[in-house]
Amino acid sequence: MTEVSEIYSWKWIDYKELGSTNDEAILLSKSENKLIVTSRVQTKGKGRLGRKWESFEGNLFMSMLMSWPFSENNALVFITGLALQQTIKKVLPQADVKIKWPNDVLVNDKKISGILLETGEQEKIVVGIGVNIKKSPKIENIIYPTTSLFEEGINIDRVDFMKKFISSFEEIKSIYLKKGMDKIVKIWQAEAKGIGEKIKIKLLNKEETGIFRGIDNNGRLILNVNGNIQIYNAGEVFFIGKKN
Ligand code: BT5
């Protein structure tokens, strides 16, 4: 049965089964605002660029629908990524929990969550979040190893995790509203993997290797290629290792 309730001043609808929580939140964006959509089962989970998000029952699939200035979408991606990383770090204090640019969270170098931002109606934004709580996919076409909280040693319920996440999200969002993107960039960079190290960035028809210098105020990746600074707003990052 679909359950409707309230959580930290958000309206929350928990479905039994949906294709994609993002699609449902987009549909509801005509009439709703400040809404969280979750589903126990997700049959058509979406990643970025038409990729698939493997969705096992027991994992968290949630979409936050909110009013947010379109020009500040990037900030929202980084606020969400940070909030996820901090929540996972809280529940797995012994693990190495890092953000992989732009928005994946890695636990001990394995992907545990992903974020997909989409636009709804009337300038509303949908922030889709997938977290492997109980199980992660082990399939061949995955470009990065994966894990789940359970596989890393913590047995937590998706709703308990979600509550912790929302509280962390509200906290980081208020830092952004008070102090701006400069502050978010600083905190984000301290939690990101590979800064100051050699990385490869792959685009559809190009790849480049250089030293990862951090991100700018639009969240774009700064790469130093033999002394020349290059800026990327998309691409898949691979970590090569230390500078020397
Ligand atoms: C993402 O895309 O990481 C964004 C995922 C967002 C999923 C949430 S679930 C709730 C909401 N409703 C939706 O329909 N979507 C959102 P991307 O960076 O493109 O990564 C996708 C890639 O990650 C895939 O091509 C696989 O390689 C890998 N992958 C797929 N499922 C995974 C999983 N469960 N855990 C870890 N990696 C996965």
Residues whose N, C-alpha, C, O or C-beta is under 5 A from the ligand:
A	BS01	BT5	S20 T21 N22 K44 G45 K46 G47 R48 R51 K52 W53 E54 L60 F61 M62 K111 S113 G114 I115 L116 G128 I129 G130 P137 N141 I142 I143 T146
